[in-house]
Amino acid sequence: MKLLIMGAPGAGKGTQATALAERYGVPAISTGDIFRYNIANKTPLGVKVKAIIDAGEYVPDDVTEEIVAARLAEPDCDAGFLLDGFPRTMHQVHFLDTYLSGRGEQLDAVVSLLVEPEALVQRLLARAEIEGRADDNEDTIRRRMEVYAGQTAPLLFHYENKRLLVEVEGTGTVEEVRQRMFELVDARVEA
Ligand code: AP5
């Protein structure tokens, strides 16, 4: 099973990714988590991307694609994966399409979590108070949302045209969203 989970900043990708990955027995791979791990550990990659991420901009495609390629080459991805936060640009879409077609594989479904923009800002401001994530301040949140709208939201048309898109209303409790997502993804992959 090869899945993507997409959505604006704060839509709930990370919250829902683990359960969805467990349901289908595949690893959940979050590019944001990989970058934050490297930043926390002050690795060369972390040093390179920290200011970019703190400003709410996207890490360059070549850097991001290199870490995704390395992660997908690990044995736990042999039976599939759930990518959270990748792809985010058309270049990354082509990278993934090329990677999969080179292996004679294709995606099974692309989950898109839908939440109103103001609700997203409130969620991320609330998280800033609890977790203190460096990019969860109001200016950076709004910049992340602009970058998402300009560069990532259009990618959904690509997956809609490929009949892979599973749109999930992302408002409600975490459990409500999860059940809604499970039902829709189950129906898609069993169809
Ligand atoms: P990333 O970590 O992917 O950040 P993001 O897309 O901004 O998403 P978040 O992690 O903020 O939100 P989420 O949708 O995962 O929601 P969550 O479940 O956490 O990327 C960070 C940065 O890394 C990017 O800005 C970029 O710079 C860089 N990067 C990453 N990938 C890249 C790529 N491919 N190319 C280039 N650069 C890349 O939930 C948010 C909050 O809401 C939490 O507090 C949660 O508890 C709460 N919540 C979740 N669900 C609900 C609910 N149903 N009701 C109420 N609250 C909820």
Residues whose N, C-alpha, C, O or C-beta is under 5 A from the ligand:
A	BS01	AP5	G7 A8 P9 G10 A11 G12 K13 G14 T15 Q16 T31 G32 D33 F35 I52 I53 G56 E57 Y58 V59 T64 G85 F86 P87 R88 R123 R127 R144 G170 G172 T173 V174 V177
